[in-house]
Amino acid sequence: MYNIILENYHPSTICVELSLVPESLDYLSRIIDSPHILEEIPEFIEKFARKDEIMPTDRTVGFVVVHQPKKSMAISLGKVDQEVRNRMRESSDSFRTKNFNVELDF
């Protein structure tokens, strides 16, 4: 689950398939400080948000919260394999280079 807070815009929380989260973080880090982010965020949502029906067997394995005005990002994950954790750490580093406070809870 993603929760993205921008300066004057707060899109709905979106679901992203776990395998796409590192790629989505990389994409978001490229646009997060763009002067045109309000035009770019719908493309982000279109590209990464789940569009299929959510089934009773699906489960939320974590949350990504990105708060652009406060320059903070938090990722909280339940039980996921080490490879996914490593990919998340690498992807979150791009936010650190943009002076975001990054919190990881694995």
Secondary structure as GFF3:
##gff-version 3
##sequence-region A 1 106
A	DSSP	beta_strand	2	5	.	.	.	ID=ss1
A	DSSP	three_ten_helix	18	20	.	.	.	ID=ss2
A	DSSP	alpha_helix	21	31	.	.	.	ID=ss3
A	DSSP	alpha_helix	37	48	.	.	.	ID=ss4
A	DSSP	beta_strand	62	67	.	.	.	ID=ss5
A	DSSP	beta_strand	72	77	.	.	.	ID=ss6
A	DSSP	alpha_helix	82	96	.	.	.	ID=ss7
A	DSSP	beta_strand	101	105	.	.	.	ID=ss8
###
